[in-house]
Amino acid sequence: MEKEKVEVKFNENPFPHVIIENFYNEDELKLIWQELDFLTHPNKLVPAKDYGGVVGATNALALQLDTLYGEHREVSNILKVNRKLFDSELSDMISGLGGSFTIYDRSNDDITKVRYYHNEEYYEPHTDYTMHFLAFSYFYREPKKFTGGNLVFPKYDYEFNCNNNSTIIMPGWVEHSVSEVRIENSDYYDGWGRYAVTSFVNCKDK
């Protein structure tokens, strides 16, 4: 996907958020899928208590990549390509939106999780209020075989459809959930469900 196909849209309502369609190019997507395929095997993804999720609120499995790779972040394709969330051009543009995003260009600390949703998996409403920003990127195999899996904002009567290769960036205080995924005739480890690569972003004094 050429750079000019990337679409960035800022929405003030019902809360400030940025939507980016076609965020990753073809080469970046190949790298992302290599790692997603590797992680979608038995005994790799773990329950919420082991990856820092909200215990009791979700039955989806995930991994925190920073913990997994430690000092060897360069081993992870995903941790390499998602640095574009902090490219100066994008950071300056988002910070220029003002309000909650004014400090986005000061982002200097982030944690990345990969979460996979298959049949009957969900995430109940919660906030990540200790984080300045959340950046969710979504991926699934095409043709799409599942329904549900939308990012839902119950207090705002608003949903984000989580298109393939789309990203939403928003303040951490916004309550959100994931509607239950439904998929038939698909083994969990075939990887035909919904993937979310989440960056939890902060601006810290160092």
Summary of the structure (lengths in Angstrom):
residues: 206
radius of gyration: 16.1
end to end distance: 36.7
largest distance: 50.0
contacts: 606
relative contact order: 0.22
helix: 27%
strand: 31%
